[in-house]
Amino acid sequence: MQPDHKLYLEMARRGSRGRWFWLAGVWLYTAGLVGICLVLAVWPVMFYLSFGKTGIGYAVALLAMAGLVVLGSLLRRVSYRIALGEGLDITRYFDEDGKGEKK
């Protein structure tokens, strides 16, 4: 679960347009991280088995996945700005310890 999921729930409850940016941002961020893990896991195997000239292709794939992570992060920041503009105090909705409880 995302540490700012409570913020998304509040934005959805209020009908904020920032919730769509948050959803897209989380999806892209997660897809980028999973993609990076897959590329880094498969790259040594492909290099060892010498399947053609895969070095450039995997480097491009790694950069594309990093781009997804950055784009997802930027979209979530946009959702935070929209929430601030709508009067939400976004700091109230973040988990401090990552377990869903405030200290």
Helices and strands as residue ranges (DSSP letters): H 5-14, H 18-49, H 55-85, G 90-93
